[in-house]
Amino acid sequence: MQESERPEATRAHGTAAEDGADELSSGGVADVELLFDALTVPAMRVEAERVFERAAARGLFGEREAVAVLERRRVAALVAAGDRLHHAGA
């Protein structure tokens, strides 16, 4: 929802979690990736959890997008571990 489409009271008094969930594009894997990154930052964790929960509740992304991000992160971790093992053995 665009800022101009939001009711006046909400525009003036919306929480950061509401604003963050409103700004997520529908079904964006990149949005889920950013939220997962924010969850790893201690200072951002609580707000990121709120945005994540609101976005999921609104259907802005689904299980498929979340699983895709988690799988990509797992593969990246495995590749990095394999590289470390390869370089340690060389």
C-alpha positions in Angstrom: 0.0 0.0 0.0 1.4 3.4 -1.0 1.7 6.2 1.6 -0.9 8.2 -0.2 -3.4 5.3 -0.1 -3.1 4.8 3.7 -5.6 6.5 6.0 -4.4 9.7 7.5 -4.2 8.4 11.0 -2.2 5.4 10.0 0.2 7.5 7.9 0.9 9.7 10.9 1.0 7.0 13.6 1.9 3.7 11.9 4.6 1.6 13.5 7.8 0.7 11.8 6.6 -2.9 11.6 3.5 -1.8 9.8 5.4 0.4 7.5 7.9 -2.3 6.7 5.2 -4.9 6.0 3.4 -2.4 3.8 6.5 -1.7 1.7 7.2 -5.4 0.9 6.5 -6.3 -2.6 4.1 -9.2 -3.1 5.9 -12.5 -3.1 9.4 -11.1 -3.3 12.1 -13.6 -2.5 14.5 -10.6 -2.2 12.2 -9.1 0.5 12.4 -12.4 2.5 16.1 -12.5 2.1 16.4 -9.0 3.5 14.2 -9.8 6.4 16.3 -12.9 7.2 19.4 -10.7 7.1 17.8 -8.2 9.5 16.9 -11.1 11.9 20.7 -11.8 12.3 21.4 -8.2 13.4 20.7 -8.0 17.2 19.7 -4.3 17.1 17.1 -5.0 14.4 15.9 -8.5 15.5 12.7 -7.5 17.3 11.5 -5.1 14.6 12.4 -7.6 11.9 10.4 -10.3 13.6 7.4 -8.0 13.7 7.7 -7.1 10.0 8.2 -10.7 9.1 5.1 -11.8 11.1 2.9 -9.1 9.7 4.1 -9.7 6.1 3.5 -13.5 6.4 0.1 -12.9 8.0 -0.9 -10.6 5.1 0.2 -13.2 2.6 3.0 -10.9 1.1 5.1 -14.0 0.8 4.5 -17.7 1.3 6.2 -20.8 2.5 7.7 -21.3 -1.0 9.6 -18.0 -0.8 10.9 -18.6 2.7 12.0 -22.2 1.9 13.8 -20.9 -1.3 15.7 -18.4 0.8 16.6 -21.0 3.4 17.7 -23.5 0.8 19.9 -20.9 -0.9 21.5 -20.0 2.4 22.1 -23.6 3.2 23.7 -24.3 -0.1 25.9 -21.2 0.2 27.0 -22.4 3.7 27.9 -25.9 2.3 29.8 -24.4 -0.6 31.7 -22.1 1.8 32.5 -25.1 4.1 33.7 -27.2 1.2 35.9 -24.3 0.0 37.4 -24.0 3.5 38.1 -27.8 3.6 39.6 -27.7 0.1 41.9 -24.8 0.9 42.9 -26.3 4.3 43.9 -29.6 2.6 45.9 -27.9 -0.1 
